Amino acid sequence: MHIDVIVVGAGPTGLLLAAELALAGVRVRVLERGMSPTRDSRALTLHPRSIEVMDLRGIADRFLSRGRTVPGWHFAGLHTRLNFTALDTRHGYTLFLEQARTEELLDARARELGAEIVRGREVTAVRQEQDAVVVETAEGESLRAAYVVGCDGGRSLVRQAAGIPFDGTDETLTGMLGDFAATDPGTAQTAEAHGVLAVPLEGGLTRFVVMDPQLMRIPAGQPVTFEEFQQSLKRVAGTDFGIAQPRWLSRFGNATRLAGRYRQDRILVAGDAAHIHFPAAGQGLNTGLQDAMNLGWKLAAQVKGWAPAGLLDSYDAERRPVGAAVTANTQAQTLLMELTLMPQYRQPAMALRDMLDGLLGIEEVNRRLAASVSAIGTRYGDGSPAGARVPDLPVSVTEHPQAERLYELLHGGRFLLIRTSKHVGIAGAHAWGDRVENVTATAWQAPPELDGADAVLVRPDGHLAWAGQGDQARQALLRWAGVPDDVGASPRPRTGTAQP
């Protein structure tokens, strides 16, 4: 089988990327060194924009049916919560869903679209040639592909092979997590008051996360023992909450690094291969999913040969600033938590926390920080309407009378060109039929910044490409969707699509 793209790593980022590429008709193979999906889940949450990403492809219900929602989230463990319900989204909540379940659902999605996922393949070397990338595995395979994407974690071999720097700060602080089959009744409701996070998991397990001042300098690579965890809970909370039968114990640290670039010729990186940080506010997995959503359609366009100049490079231009913002806010959260744990700084640190709690009580402050952590506020570009996330607006269109909202029109992963009136003429728009969904709105609730536009072009990832007058739409299509194969020809059949 000819391979267009090899994705290294079958975590959430790699699996979503494979699904997006397959949706666009790209031949993609995922190589994962693990023989089977991981049972343990480091991440536990999907934030509003990640759920929107799934909604854009019509699969949000698969995830919602497996988890449970809460109306907000935290910043640095402050008592005043971020209010996700105040955001302009249908999904104003955090979804508690174990990473293993997220991977299971994304694996199924990628396979149903035709992606090939091969487990038990450890990549040992990656080298670029003029027109391809060669990948070698410990199992003796030598594979060629037009592009390779490293979704292989913080120690990414793909990133290192590409010579992409990974600068940042080393680990100075660690915490512990443990999943236990037995605890005292009501633990999840009482642990937070003692400074310990306790989250119910599937199968009757409870996840504990604890920061112990006496143990916070132990390297993350050092194994955790049950006795150590038990004693730590007693020191921090005054009780061990009756923990017993540990299934998984681990340590995590605050090493923070950002790839110097997200693309080196035919090699790209995403997820933890592009950014690592302390798991403050649970942003890591979510940022990786949004990397994949941004990259998928752009890389597919490059493989298919119609990408306008600079489109693939815009992945770095758009997503690396997001990675930088996430690493910065997690460092700020981590420092605030660390100072609270240090006796010599505890009093001023608590005063600072009280001050920030008060600020989060101001509606606009809360909304701004909630938009950042949830990624609902992500906007690409220079702050103009182009690059803004498009909300899931109510819309009725002639071509799809059953659709009631905008995201239902993006399930196929194509551009969406909306004429806001049947009187708007866009000459030759059908020539992009394999890349652009053309619709005419019979009812359209435009956001204020698009008021007056009689044509709107939405990107496959749900961000605004362009809005303006119909006679300017052709230039916008050329800029974003490339030169059509046959100007004036009839639309070609859609490829790479599947019903959710």
N, C-alpha and C positions, 0 to 999 in steps of 0.2 A: 504494500500500500504506500502510495506517495503521501508524504506528510508535509502540510503547509506550516504548521506551528507545533513545536514541542513545548509543553508546559511541565516544568519540573516542580513537583510538590502537589499533593492532593489534599491540601487543607482547604478551608472555605474560599480563600482568594483564588487558588488554582482551579477549583471546581467551578466556581461561578464564571471565571474567565473562559474555561473550556466550553461551558454551556453557551456563553455569548458568541464565541467563535463558531461553534457548531450551528447555532441559530442562523448565522449569516452564510452558512454553506461552506465554511472553512474546514479542511481536514485537519483535525487536531488530535494529538496523542498526549495524555498525561502520564508521566513517569513518577512513581512513588516508591520510595525504598521500603516502606513498611509492607508487610505481607497482608495485613488486614487493617481495616479502619480502627483508629484508636478508640479504646473504651472510655478513657478518662477525658474530662473536659476542663481545660484551663479557663476558657471564656464561658460566660453564662448568659450574656445579654445581647439582644438586637435592639438598636436604637431606632428612632422614627425614620430617619432617611434610609437606613438599611431595609426596613419593612417596605418603604415606598419603592425601593429598587426592585423588590420582589413583586410588588403590585404593578410596576411598569411592565412586567412580563406575565402577569396574570397568575402568579403562583403564591401570593401572600397568604392565602387561606391555608396552604399546606403547612406553613410555619405557625400561623396563629392557632391552628387546631392542636398543635403539639406543645404549646407553651402557655404561660399565664401572663397577664399584663398588669402593670402598675402605672399610675398616672404621672410619675416623674422619676427623677433620679437624683444623685447627689454630686456635689463638687467638694472634693477634699474631705468628705465625711462631715460637712457642716450640717447642723440641725435643720436649717431652712433648705428645703428641697427645691430643685429645679422643676418648674411647673411645665411639663411638656404639653399639657392640655391647652395651654394658651397659644401654642404655635399654630401656624396656618397649614395644617395637615389633617388628613383623615386618621392618621395614626399617631395621635398625641399621647404616647405611652412608651414605656420600656417593656420589651417582651423577654421574660425569663425563659430561655431555651438553651439547654446545654449544647456546647459546641459539637459534641458527638452527634446530636440529632440534626443540627444545622448541616453538618457534613453529609450525613445520611441523605437528607432531602436534596442537597445540591448534587450529590453523586447520582441520584436517580434522575434528576433533571438533565444533567449532562449526557447521561447514557441514552435517555429517550430521544435526545436531539441528534444522536449519532457520534458523540465524542467517544474516543477509545481511552479507557483508563486501565493502565497496566500497573499492578502492584508487584512488589518484590523486585524492583529495578532501581539499583543505586547508581546514580550518575557519578562518574569518577573524573570525567574530563569534558570540557566544552571548548571548542576553538572555532573561530570565525574564518571563513574563506570568502572569496570575492562575492559569490552569489548564494552562499548558504552558510549554515552553522552545522558543525559536526558534533554529535553527542555520543560519548562512549560510556558504557555501563560496566559495573563489576561483573555482570553476568555474561560479558563477552560480546555484547551488541555494539555496533557502530551505526548510528542513525544520522540522516541528513534532513534538515528542514530549512525552510526559508527564514524562519525566525524562531528564537527560543526565548521563553519568558521564565525567569527565576521566581518561583513562589515557594522557595525552599528555606524560608526562615532566616533568623538573624545571622546565622553562620553560613549563609548562602554560598555554595560553591559556584553557582552561576555568576553571581555578582563578582566574586573574586576572580573568576576566569576572564571576565570582561574588563578587569582592571578598574572597576568603579570604586572610588574611595567610600569609606563608611565612617566618617568622623563623628565625634561626639564625646561623651563622658563615660568613664568606667563606673562600674558598680561601687556604691558606697553604703547602700542600705538594702536590707532584705526583710521579707516577711515570710510567713508560712501559711499553707493551706492544707486542709485535710478533709476527706470525705469519709463519713462514719455511718455505719449501719445502725448504731444504737446511741441514743441520747436521752436526756431527761425530757418528759413531756413539756411542751410549750417553749422549748429552747429558742426557736426562731423569733418569738415575740419578746423574749427577755434579754437576749444576748446583746443587742445593740446598746442597751442602757449601760452595759459593762464595757463598752468599747470594743466589742467583738462582732464581726459580721457572721451571721448564720443564715444559710439559705436552704430551704428544702429542695431536694433533687428527686429525680425519678427513682423508683424502686425502694422508697423508704429511706434513702440516704439523706444526710444533712452535710452541707459544705460549711466549714468554719474557715475564716480568714483572720489571722491574728498578727499584730505587730507588737513584739515584745522588746522593750528597751534593752534587756540583757542579752538578747540574741540577734539584734538587728544588724550586727557587723559580721555575722557568719556568712561565708561565701554561698551563693545560690547553688553551686554545684555539690555542696555537702549534703548527704542524705539526712532526712528528718526521721527521728525515731518516735514511736508512740509515746514513750515515757517523756521525751523532751516536749512533745506537743501538749501532753496532759499537764505537765508542770507549768508550762508557759501559760495555759489558760488559767490555772489557779493563781499565778502571780498577777496577771493582767485583770482578771475578772473576779477573782476570789472563789471560783468554782470551776470544775472541769466539765460541767453540764452533763455528766454521766456518759461521756463518750466511750465507745467500745467498738470493737470490730472495724478497724480502719481498712478502707479499701484502697485509698491512695493518699500519700503524704508527699508534699513537695515544698520547695523553697523558691521564691521569686525575687528578683532584684530590680534595681533602678538604673541599670546601664541604659544610656540614651544615645542613639545614633541615627543619622539620616544619610541616605545615599547621596553622594555628590551630584549624581545625575541618575535619572530613571531609565535612560536609553543610552546604549553604546552601540551604534551601527545596527546590527541585526539582533542584538541581545537587549532585553528589557527586564526590569525587576518590578515587583509589586508586593504588597503586604509586608510582612516582617522582613523580607529580603530588602525592602526599601526603607523601613523605619522600625525602630524598637524603642520601648520606653516602659516605665513603670505602669502597671495596669490601673492607673487612676481613672475612675469614672468609666472604665470598661470600653475604651475607645479603639483599642488595637484591632480586633477582629472587624469591627465596623468600618474602620478606615481602609482596611484591606479589601473588603467587599466593594467599597466605592471606588477604589483604584481599579478593580476588575471591570466595573461597569463603565468607567471612563475609557479604559484601554480597549475593551473588546471590539466595539464597532470601528474604532480607528484602525486597529491592527487588521481587522477583516477587510476594510477598505483598501489598505496597503497591499494585502495579499491578492485581492481581487483585481488590483490594477487601476482602480478609479480614484484613489485618494488624491485630493488636491495637494499641492505643494505645502509642506509644513504641517499637515494634519497629524501625522504620527508624532512629530516633535511636540505637538501641543499637549500630549500626555504628560510629559515632564513639566512643561510650562504651567499646566493647570494643577496637577496633583502634587508636585513637590512642595509648593507653598502650603498646601493643606497639611502635608506631612510635617512641615516645619512648625505650623501653628499647633498641631497636636502634641508634638514633642515639647514645645514651649509650655503649653498649659499643664501637661502632666508633670513637668519639672516643678512648676509653681505649686501644684497640689502636693507633690511629694515633699517639697521643702517645708510646707506648712505642717504636714503630718509629722515629719521627722523632728521639727523643733518642739512640737508638743510632747514628744516622747523623751526629750532630753531635759533632765531636771533643771539645769542652769538656764534654760530658755522657756521653761514651761509657762511661767506667769505671763511674760509678754506675748508668747505664742497664743495663749488662751485669750488674751485681750484682743489680739488681732483676729482671732476666729470669731469672737463676739461682734467685732466691728463688721466683719464680712457677712455674718449672719444678718445683721441689721440692713446692710446694703442689699442682700438678696431678698429682703422683704419689700423692696421697691419694685413695683411691677415691671418697669421698663428694664431695670438692671437684670432682673431674673430672666426676662424674656430674651435678652441679648445673650446671656451666658448659656441659657437653655438651647438657643438656636445654634450656638457654636458647638457644644458638646454633642447634641443630637445630629449635627451636620445638616439640619434643615436650613441653616443660614449660609451654606456653602454657595459661593458665587464666583464664577471664573471671570478672568479678564480685568478690565479697568474700572469696574463699578457701573458701567452703562447697562441698560436692560439686557443686551446680549451677554450670555454667560450666566444669567440668573436661573435658579431652579424654578421650573414652572409648576405651580400647584396643580393638584388634581381637580381641575375646574369642572363644574357642570357644563355639559355641551351636548347638543343634538346635531347630528349631521345626516345629510341625505343618503350618503353611501352606506352607512351602518346604523339603521334606525333603531337597533336594539341597544346601542351604546348610550350610556347616560353620563359618562364622565371621561375626561381627556385621557387618563391612563389606560382605559380600555382600548384606545386607538393606537397604542404603542406596543402591544403585545408581540408583534412581529419583529421588533427590533429595527424598524426602518425610520427614516425621517418622517415627520408629519407636517404637511403643508395644509394649513387651514385657511380657506377663503371665508371671510366673515360675512360675505354677502354673495348671493347667486349672481349678482351683477358684476362681480370682480372677474376680470379676464386675465389669465396668465398664459400667454402664448407658449405652446410647446411643452407645458409642464408634464404631460404624460410621457415624454421621452425619458424621464427618470423613473419610470414605473417600477423598475426592480429595486430601487433604492428609496423611493419617496411614496408615502401614502398620501394621496390627494383627496381632500374632503371639502365639502361646502357646509358651513354651519347654518342651521336654521334657527338655532338659539345658542348664544355665546355670552358667557359671563366673563368678560375680559377684566384682568386686574388693572388698576389705575394707570400703571406705567405703560400699558399697551393700548390705552384708550385712544381711539382714532386710527389705529392700524386696521387696514382692510385685508391684510394677509399676514400670517404668522408661520414661521418655520421653527419647529421644535426638533431638537436633536434626539437620536435614539436613546440617550441616557436621561432624557427628561429635562434638559437645560435648554434655554432659549438660544437659537442660532441667529434669528433675525426677525424683525417685525417692521412693517412699513406699508407702502402702497403697492398694489398688485403689479404695476408696471415696472417695479424694481425687483420683483421676486426672481426673475430669471438670473440676474447677477448674483443674488444671494444663493440660489441653487448651484450655480457654477462654483462659487467660492467654497461651499460646504459639501455638496454632493458630487462635485467633479463634472467633467464633460460627459454628457450622455453618450451611450454607445452608438445609437442611431437617432439623430435628431429627426423628428417627424415620423418615426416608426411607431408601430403599435406597441403597447406595453408588453413586456415579456412576463412569463409566469413567475410568481414569487418562488424563491428558493430558500431552503434552510429554515422553514417555519414549521411550527408544530403547535397544536392546540394545547393549552395548559391542562 
